[in-house]
Amino acid sequence: MIISGGENIASSEVERVIYDLPEVREVAVIGLRDARWGERPVAIVVLAEGASLELPALTEHCRTRLASFKVPKELVIRDSLPRNPSGKILKRVLRAELETSE
């Protein structure tokens, strides 16, 4: 659960909306620290082969399907997402990597 400005955001809800984009092969949505909002939603995306995606296109797609506070404020493109041996995406690893790069 991401808490932004006192509002609860289920990352799975945002991920379902993003998976509707044909450019997206995999996605994970996490909350990163934000001085103003507490946390801000960030989408980490693995693109389909030959695809490209920019934040404005992602934002436009999400705004038609989600409340504005649930729309990711940042887009990170990666080649792969970290997983445990059973295949679950390790969001804590993503969060740690992105927080140290800020």
GROMACS elastic network, one bead per residue, 0.5 to 0.9 nm:
[ bonds ]
;  ai    aj funct       b0    kb
    1     8     6  0.65062   500
    1     9     6  0.58201   500
    1    10     6  0.51227   500
    1    11     6  0.63214   500
    1    12     6  0.88661   500
    1    30     6  0.83899   500
    1    31     6  0.80403   500
    2     7     6  0.81259   500
    2     8     6  0.58330   500
    2    10     6  0.64077   500
    2    11     6  0.68748   500
    2    30     6  0.70159   500
    2    31     6  0.52879   500
    2    32     6  0.85490   500
    2    39     6  0.66948   500
    2    40     6  0.76450   500
    2    41     6  0.70459   500
    3     6     6  0.58571   500
    3     7     6  0.54512   500
    3     9     6  0.61159   500
    3    10     6  0.88843   500
    3    31     6  0.76186   500
    3    37     6  0.81797   500
    3    38     6  0.68453   500
    3    39     6  0.59048   500
    3    40     6  0.78383   500
    3    41     6  0.87836   500
    4     7     6  0.52661   500
    4     8     6  0.66212   500
    4     9     6  0.73539   500
    4    31     6  0.82389   500
    4    34     6  0.84585   500
    4    36     6  0.89424   500
    4    37     6  0.51252   500
    4    38     6  0.55758   500
    4    40     6  0.58530   500
    4    41     6  0.77687   500
    4    69     6  0.74098   500
    4    70     6  0.84075   500
    5     8     6  0.85175   500
    5    36     6  0.77207   500
    5    38     6  0.62746   500
    5    39     6  0.75544   500
    5    40     6  0.86923   500
    5    69     6  0.83188   500
    6    37     6  0.77672   500
    6    38     6  0.80456   500
    7    69     6  0.78620   500
    7    70     6  0.88347   500
    8    70     6  0.86539   500
    9    12     6  0.87261   500
    9    13     6  0.78939   500
    9    14     6  0.80280   500
    9    41     6  0.82007   500
    9    69     6  0.81959   500
    9    70     6  0.60724   500
   10    13     6  0.54710   500
   10    14     6  0.68655   500
   10    15     6  0.88635   500
   10    29     6  0.89858   500
   10    70     6  0.84580   500
   11    14     6  0.52376   500
   11    15     6  0.60814   500
   11    16     6  0.86806   500
   11    28     6  0.76984   500
   11    29     6  0.53489   500
   11    30     6  0.65846   500
   11    31     6  0.84228   500
   11    41     6  0.81555   500
   11    70     6  0.87431   500
   12    16     6  0.61638   500
   12    17     6  0.87860   500
   12    28     6  0.83036   500
   12    29     6  0.75584   500
   13    16     6  0.52841   500
   13    17     6  0.66336   500
   13    18     6  0.89233   500
   13    66     6  0.87540   500
   14    17     6  0.52772   500
   14    18     6  0.63544   500
   14    19     6  0.87205   500
   14    28     6  0.89254   500
   14    29     6  0.70126   500
   14    43     6  0.86887   500
   14    62     6  0.79141   500
   14    66     6  0.76242   500
   14    70     6  0.70189   500
   14    71     6  0.74648   500
   14    72     6  0.81644   500
   15    18     6  0.50577   500
   15    19     6  0.60544   500
   15    20     6  0.88417   500
   15    26     6  0.89705   500
   15    27     6  0.62641   500
   15    28     6  0.63971   500
   15    29     6  0.62448   500
   15    43     6  0.80812   500
   16    19     6  0.51600   500
   16    20     6  0.68088   500
   16    27     6  0.89137   500
   17    20     6  0.54854   500
   17    21     6  0.77402   500
   17    61     6  0.82134   500
   17    62     6  0.66789   500
   17    65     6  0.70901   500
   17    66     6  0.80822   500
   18    21     6  0.56921   500
   18    24     6  0.72888   500
   18    27     6  0.73185   500
   18    43     6  0.86199   500
   18    45     6  0.89895   500
   18    58     6  0.75820   500
   18    61     6  0.78787   500
   18    62     6  0.71019   500
   19    22     6  0.74240   500
   19    23     6  0.85671   500
   19    24     6  0.60310   500
   19    25     6  0.74314   500
   19    26     6  0.72774   500
   19    27     6  0.70624   500
   20    23     6  0.87254   500
   20    24     6  0.78096   500
   21    24     6  0.56806   500
   21    25     6  0.87862   500
   21    58     6  0.84381   500
   21    61     6  0.80712   500
   22    25     6  0.77129   500
   22    47     6  0.89027   500
   22    48     6  0.75369   500
   22    51     6  0.84498   500
   23    46     6  0.87453   500
   23    47     6  0.56628   500
   23    48     6  0.52654   500
   23    49     6  0.81408   500
   23    50     6  0.84763   500
   23    51     6  0.52728   500
   23    52     6  0.65128   500
   23    53     6  0.67627   500
   24    27     6  0.70521   500
   24    45     6  0.66062   500
   24    46     6  0.62037   500
   24    48     6  0.54009   500
   24    51     6  0.79545   500
   24    52     6  0.87851   500
   24    53     6  0.82815   500
   25    45     6  0.75035   500
   25    46     6  0.55485   500
   25    47     6  0.51762   500
   25    49     6  0.82971   500
   26    44     6  0.83298   500
   26    45     6  0.57720   500
   26    47     6  0.69290   500
   26    48     6  0.81611   500
   26    80     6  0.81648   500
   26    81     6  0.78842   500
   27    43     6  0.67501   500
   27    44     6  0.56012   500
   27    46     6  0.62611   500
   27    47     6  0.86747   500
   27    81     6  0.81438   500
   28    42     6  0.83342   500
   28    43     6  0.59189   500
   28    44     6  0.52324   500
   28    45     6  0.66217   500
   28    81     6  0.80577   500
   28    89     6  0.75811   500
   28    91     6  0.72293   500
   28    94     6  0.88179   500
   29    41     6  0.65548   500
   29    42     6  0.55464   500
   29    44     6  0.61527   500
   29    45     6  0.85938   500
   29    72     6  0.79097   500
   29    91     6  0.80940   500
   30    40     6  0.81547   500
   30    41     6  0.57455   500
   30    42     6  0.54499   500
   30    43     6  0.66952   500
   30    44     6  0.79351   500
   30    91     6  0.67686   500
   30    92     6  0.86187   500
   30    94     6  0.80277   500
   30    95     6  0.68611   500
   31    34     6  0.88121   500
   31    38     6  0.89739   500
   31    39     6  0.53507   500
   31    40     6  0.52702   500
   31    42     6  0.60721   500
   31    43     6  0.89416   500
   31    95     6  0.75695   500
   32    38     6  0.82298   500
   32    39     6  0.51317   500
   32    40     6  0.54246   500
   32    41     6  0.65929   500
   32    42     6  0.69279   500
   32    95     6  0.67784   500
   32    98     6  0.79711   500
   32    99     6  0.70478   500
   33    37     6  0.80807   500
   33    38     6  0.57756   500
   33    40     6  0.64728   500
   33    99     6  0.78997   500
   34    37     6  0.54445   500
   34    40     6  0.59206   500
   35    38     6  0.58915   500
   35    39     6  0.78076   500
   36    39     6  0.81436   500
   37    40     6  0.66448   500
   40    69     6  0.87253   500
   40    70     6  0.87054   500
   40    72     6  0.73113   500
   40    73     6  0.66000   500
   40    74     6  0.83713   500
   41    69     6  0.85632   500
   41    70     6  0.69229   500
   41    71     6  0.70021   500
   41    73     6  0.59676   500
   41    74     6  0.72272   500
   42    71     6  0.85559   500
   42    73     6  0.58936   500
   42    75     6  0.60517   500
   42    76     6  0.75344   500
   43    72     6  0.59181   500
   43    73     6  0.80084   500
   43    74     6  0.63370   500
   43    75     6  0.50192   500
   43    76     6  0.61968   500
   43    77     6  0.84580   500
   44    74     6  0.85165   500
   44    75     6  0.60345   500
   44    77     6  0.59057   500
   44    78     6  0.68912   500
   44    81     6  0.81814   500
   44    94     6  0.83650   500
   45    75     6  0.73340   500
   45    76     6  0.61706   500
   45    77     6  0.50116   500
   45    78     6  0.60418   500
   45    79     6  0.83158   500
   45    80     6  0.82581   500
   45    81     6  0.82124   500
   46    76     6  0.87398   500
   46    77     6  0.59863   500
   46    78     6  0.52626   500
   46    79     6  0.56630   500
   46    80     6  0.59095   500
   46    81     6  0.73591   500
   47    50     6  0.78227   500
   47    51     6  0.59707   500
   47    52     6  0.67811   500
   47    53     6  0.76960   500
   47    77     6  0.72782   500
   47    78     6  0.77240   500
   47    79     6  0.76100   500
   48    51     6  0.54086   500
   48    52     6  0.81011   500
   49    52     6  0.87875   500
   53    56     6  0.85655   500
   53    57     6  0.67802   500
   53    58     6  0.71279   500
   53    75     6  0.88997   500
   53    77     6  0.84303   500
   54    57     6  0.56011   500
   54    58     6  0.64440   500
   54    59     6  0.87246   500
   54    75     6  0.75041   500
   55    58     6  0.50335   500
   55    59     6  0.59173   500
   55    60     6  0.85155   500
   55    72     6  0.86083   500
   55    73     6  0.81190   500
   55    74     6  0.68397   500
   55    75     6  0.57471   500
   55    76     6  0.89019   500
   56    59     6  0.50241   500
   56    60     6  0.61013   500
   56    61     6  0.86082   500
   57    60     6  0.51587   500
   57    61     6  0.62034   500
   57    62     6  0.86242   500
   58    61     6  0.51969   500
   58    62     6  0.61460   500
   58    63     6  0.85660   500
   58    71     6  0.86261   500
   58    72     6  0.81472   500
   58    75     6  0.81071   500
   59    62     6  0.51749   500
   59    63     6  0.59757   500
   59    64     6  0.88060   500
   59    71     6  0.64079   500
   59    72     6  0.69751   500
   59    73     6  0.79209   500
   60    63     6  0.52695   500
   60    64     6  0.67117   500
   61    64     6  0.57903   500
   61    65     6  0.71195   500
   61    66     6  0.89562   500
   62    65     6  0.52904   500
   62    66     6  0.56794   500
   62    67     6  0.83810   500
   62    68     6  0.82894   500
   62    70     6  0.83198   500
   62    71     6  0.58290   500
   62    72     6  0.80467   500
   63    66     6  0.53607   500
   63    67     6  0.66648   500
   63    68     6  0.60662   500
   63    70     6  0.85459   500
   63    71     6  0.64333   500
   64    67     6  0.82899   500
   66    69     6  0.80974   500
   66    70     6  0.61822   500
   66    71     6  0.66116   500
   67    70     6  0.55218   500
   67    71     6  0.69693   500
   68    71     6  0.54301   500
   68    72     6  0.89054   500
   69    72     6  0.81429   500
   70    73     6  0.87528   500
   72    75     6  0.71255   500
   77    80     6  0.88840   500
   78    81     6  0.71014   500
   81    89     6  0.65048   500
   81    90     6  0.76819   500
   81    91     6  0.87520   500
   81    94     6  0.79300   500
   82    87     6  0.87942   500
   82    88     6  0.83320   500
   82    89     6  0.57747   500
   82    90     6  0.55498   500
   82    91     6  0.78904   500
   82    93     6  0.71579   500
   82    94     6  0.73962   500
   83    86     6  0.76021   500
   83    87     6  0.52503   500
   83    88     6  0.51974   500
   83    90     6  0.52402   500
   83    91     6  0.86706   500
   84    87     6  0.53193   500
   84    88     6  0.54994   500
   84    89     6  0.66875   500
   84    90     6  0.65586   500
   85    88     6  0.75820   500
   87    90     6  0.89166   500
   88    91     6  0.89658   500
   89    92     6  0.88843   500
   89    93     6  0.88807   500
   89    94     6  0.89322   500
   90    93     6  0.54751   500
   90    94     6  0.66893   500
   90    95     6  0.89000   500
   91    95     6  0.60575   500
   91    96     6  0.85379   500
   92    95     6  0.50246   500
   92    96     6  0.61136   500
   92    97     6  0.85782   500
   93    96     6  0.51325   500
   93    97     6  0.61384   500
   93    98     6  0.86090   500
   94    97     6  0.51534   500
   94    98     6  0.61315   500
   94    99     6  0.84876   500
   95    98     6  0.52673   500
   95    99     6  0.59711   500
   95   100     6  0.85740   500
   96    99     6  0.52212   500
   96   100     6  0.62211   500
   96   101     6  0.86932   500
   97   100     6  0.54643   500
   97   101     6  0.64153   500
   98   101     6  0.51283   500
   98   102     6  0.65396   500
   99   102     6  0.54712   500
